[in-house]
Amino acid sequence: MIGLRPAFSTMLFLLLLTGGVYPLLTTALGQWWFPWQANGSLIHKDNVIRGSALIGQSFTAAGYFHGRPSATADTPYNPLASGGSNLAASNPELDAQIQARVAALRAANPQASSAVPVELATASASGLDNNLTPGAAAWQ
Protein backbone atom coordinates (compact mmCIF):
# COMPACT_ATOMS: atom_id res chain seq x y z
CA MET A 1 0.00 0.00 0.00
CA ILE A 2 2.89 2.33 0.68
CA GLY A 3 3.96 2.25 -2.99
CA LEU A 4 0.52 3.11 -4.41
CA ARG A 5 0.72 6.87 -3.92
CA PRO A 6 4.09 7.38 -5.72
CA ALA A 7 3.03 4.95 -8.46
CA PHE A 8 -0.29 6.73 -8.98
CA SER A 9 1.38 10.17 -8.87
CA THR A 10 3.97 9.08 -11.43
CA MET A 11 1.28 7.59 -13.66
CA LEU A 12 -0.81 10.77 -13.47
CA PHE A 13 2.22 12.96 -14.19
CA LEU A 14 3.25 10.88 -17.22
CA LEU A 15 -0.35 10.75 -18.45
CA LEU A 16 -0.63 14.53 -18.35
CA LEU A 17 2.82 14.97 -19.88
CA THR A 18 2.49 12.49 -22.75
CA GLY A 19 -1.26 12.81 -23.27
CA GLY A 20 -1.63 16.56 -22.88
CA VAL A 21 1.49 18.71 -22.72
CA TYR A 22 3.53 16.93 -25.41
CA PRO A 23 0.72 16.77 -28.04
CA LEU A 24 -0.25 20.40 -27.43
CA LEU A 25 3.38 21.54 -27.60
CA THR A 26 4.15 19.63 -30.81
CA THR A 27 0.92 20.88 -32.42
CA ALA A 28 1.69 24.48 -31.47
CA LEU A 29 5.29 24.27 -32.66
CA GLY A 30 4.23 22.56 -35.89
CA GLN A 31 1.66 25.25 -36.60
CA TRP A 32 4.19 27.96 -35.79
CA TRP A 33 7.23 26.61 -37.67
CA PHE A 34 5.59 24.61 -40.48
CA PRO A 35 1.98 25.78 -40.92
CA TRP A 36 1.61 24.63 -44.54
CA GLN A 37 2.93 21.12 -43.83
CA ALA A 38 1.09 20.80 -40.50
CA ASN A 39 -2.20 21.50 -42.28
CA GLY A 40 -1.69 18.82 -44.92
CA SER A 41 0.18 20.72 -47.66
CA LEU A 42 -3.17 21.47 -49.29
CA ILE A 43 -3.33 22.98 -52.76
CA HIS A 44 -6.00 25.66 -53.20
CA LYS A 45 -7.36 26.98 -56.49
CA ASP A 46 -10.21 29.48 -56.63
CA ASN A 47 -10.63 29.12 -52.84
CA VAL A 48 -11.34 25.39 -53.24
CA ILE A 49 -9.06 22.63 -51.97
CA ARG A 50 -7.93 20.68 -55.04
CA GLY A 51 -5.62 18.18 -53.36
CA SER A 52 -2.43 17.79 -51.38
CA ALA A 53 1.12 18.21 -52.60
CA LEU A 54 1.96 14.99 -50.75
CA ILE A 55 -0.65 12.68 -52.29
CA GLY A 56 -0.64 11.53 -55.89
CA GLN A 57 -3.61 11.99 -58.18
CA SER A 58 -4.80 10.07 -61.20
CA PHE A 59 -3.89 11.98 -64.36
CA THR A 60 -4.72 10.15 -67.57
CA ALA A 61 -4.86 12.96 -70.15
CA ALA A 62 -1.99 13.23 -72.61
CA GLY A 63 -0.87 16.62 -71.27
CA TYR A 64 0.02 15.29 -67.82
CA PHE A 65 2.63 12.98 -66.38
CA HIS A 66 1.13 9.70 -65.26
CA GLY A 67 2.03 9.01 -61.64
CA ARG A 68 2.54 5.77 -59.83
CA PRO A 69 -0.49 3.51 -59.73
CA SER A 70 -2.55 3.64 -56.57
CA ALA A 71 -3.05 0.54 -54.46
CA THR A 72 -5.76 2.02 -52.25
CA ALA A 73 -9.00 0.11 -52.04
CA ASP A 74 -12.18 1.20 -53.83
CA THR A 75 -11.09 4.69 -54.90
CA PRO A 76 -7.62 5.43 -56.31
CA TYR A 77 -5.44 7.73 -54.18
CA ASN A 78 -7.85 7.59 -51.25
CA PRO A 79 -5.86 8.88 -48.24
CA LEU A 80 -8.23 7.17 -45.82
CA ALA A 81 -7.29 3.78 -47.24
CA SER A 82 -3.53 4.19 -47.42
CA GLY A 83 -1.62 0.97 -47.85
CA GLY A 84 -0.08 -1.38 -50.34
CA SER A 85 -1.89 -4.05 -52.28
CA ASN A 86 -0.52 -6.80 -50.01
CA LEU A 87 -0.17 -9.09 -53.03
CA ALA A 88 2.92 -11.28 -52.85
CA ALA A 89 5.47 -11.14 -55.66
CA SER A 90 4.47 -14.72 -56.51
CA ASN A 91 0.75 -13.86 -56.76
CA PRO A 92 -0.58 -14.22 -60.33
CA GLU A 93 -3.02 -11.34 -59.75
CA LEU A 94 -0.11 -8.95 -59.10
CA ASP A 95 1.59 -10.13 -62.28
CA ALA A 96 -1.63 -9.58 -64.25
CA GLN A 97 -2.02 -6.06 -62.83
CA ILE A 98 1.55 -5.15 -63.75
CA GLN A 99 1.19 -6.59 -67.26
CA ALA A 100 -2.03 -4.60 -67.78
CA ARG A 101 -0.35 -1.40 -66.58
CA VAL A 102 2.65 -1.96 -68.85
CA ALA A 103 0.35 -2.60 -71.83
CA ALA A 104 -1.62 0.59 -71.11
CA LEU A 105 1.58 2.62 -70.74
CA ARG A 106 2.98 1.18 -73.99
CA ALA A 107 -0.28 2.05 -75.77
CA ALA A 108 -0.16 5.62 -74.41
CA ASN A 109 3.52 6.04 -75.36
CA PRO A 110 4.17 3.86 -78.44
CA GLN A 111 7.32 5.74 -79.48
CA ALA A 112 9.18 4.73 -76.27
CA SER A 113 11.69 2.00 -77.04
CA SER A 114 13.13 1.42 -73.57
CA ALA A 115 11.57 -0.67 -70.82
CA VAL A 116 8.74 0.84 -68.81
CA PRO A 117 10.18 2.20 -65.53
CA VAL A 118 9.21 0.02 -62.60
CA GLU A 119 7.58 2.87 -60.63
CA LEU A 120 5.08 3.41 -63.44
CA ALA A 121 3.99 -0.23 -63.35
CA THR A 122 3.99 -0.94 -59.61
CA ALA A 123 2.20 0.77 -56.74
CA SER A 124 4.13 2.16 -53.80
CA ALA A 125 3.88 0.80 -50.27
CA SER A 126 1.52 3.60 -49.25
CA GLY A 127 -0.43 3.54 -52.50
CA LEU A 128 -0.39 7.35 -52.48
CA ASP A 129 3.06 8.40 -53.74
CA ASN A 130 3.17 11.52 -55.86
CA ASN A 131 6.84 11.39 -56.83
CA LEU A 132 8.43 10.03 -59.99
CA THR A 133 12.08 9.58 -60.79
CA PRO A 134 13.51 11.74 -63.57
CA GLY A 135 13.83 8.56 -65.65
CA ALA A 136 10.12 7.81 -65.35
CA ALA A 137 9.23 11.38 -66.27
CA ALA A 138 11.60 11.29 -69.27
CA TRP A 139 10.14 7.95 -70.42
CA GLN A 140 6.74 9.57 -70.70
N, C-alpha and C positions, 0 to 999 in steps of 0.2 A: 504494500500500500504506500510505502514511503516513496517509491519511485514513480508513482502515477502523476503527481503534480509536475515534476520536471519533464516527464515524457509528454504530457498533455500540453504544457506550455511550449515545448519545442515544436510539437506537431502544429499547434495553432500559429506560431511564429512562421514556420516554413510554409504553411498553407497560405497565410496572408502575403508572404514574400513572393512565392512562386505562382500563386493564383491571382494575385491582385497587383502588387507593386511592379513586378517584372513585366507582365503583359501591358500594363498602362504605360510604363516607362518606354518599352520598345515601340509601342504604337505611337507615342508622342514623338520620340526621336525619329522614327521612320517618316512620320508626317512632316516633321520639321526639315530633315536633311534630304529626304527623297520623296517628295509628295507625289510626283508623277508615277513612280514605280510602286509606291505603297498603295496607290489607288487603282492598280491594275494595268498601268500603261495603256489607258484607253485612247482610242483614236476617235476624234469628233469631227464631223463634217456637217455644216448647216445646223449646228446645235443638236445633232443626233449622234449617239454613240454608234459607230460603224464596226467596231471590233477592237482587238487588243494587238499591240505591236509584238506581243509574246506568243500569240496563238495563231497558227496557220489558218488559212481559209482556202476554200475550193475555188480555184480559178481555172476555167476550162476554155475560155475564149482565146483566140490566136494571139491577141495583143498582150497577154500576160504570161509570166513564168508560171509553170505548173509546179506546185510545191510537193512535198512528200505526201504520200497517201495517208489518210487518217485511219486509225484502227479503232476509233471510238464506236461504241454500239449505237445502233439505230440512226443517229444523225452524224454525218461527218463533222469533225472538229468540234464536237460537243465538249466544253470544258468540264461539265458535270460528270462526264463518263470517261475521264482520262485513264488511259491504260493501254497496254499493248494488246495484240490479238490473242496472245497465249497459245498460239499454234506452234507446235514443235517443228524444228527444221525438217524432220522426217514425215510430217503430216502432208498427205497428198492435197488437201484443201489449200494449204499455204502455197504449195507449188503451183496449183491452178490459179490462185489469185495473182501470183507474181507473173506467170505467163500471160495472163489476161492484161495486166498493167503494161508489160513490155510490148505486147501486140498493139495496145491502144497508143502508147507513146511512139512506136514505130510508124503507125498510121498517121499520127499528127505531125511527125517530123520525118518524112520519107527520105529527105536528102542526107540525113545523118548516117555516116558510114561506120562510126565507132560503136562500141557496145553501150547499151543504155546504162548510165550511172546507177549504182546500187541504191542510192537514196531516193531515186525517182520510182523505183519498183518495189521498195519495201517500206513499211510503216516504221516509225520510230517507237521507242519504248513507251513514250507518253501518248503517242497517237496524235499529238498536237503541234509538233515541231513546225516552225515557220522558216527555218534556215536551210539554205542550200549551199553546197560547196561551189566555188567558182567553176569547177569542171562541169557540174550539173547544169548550171546556168548557161555556160557556153555551149553545151550539147543541144540545148533547146534553141 
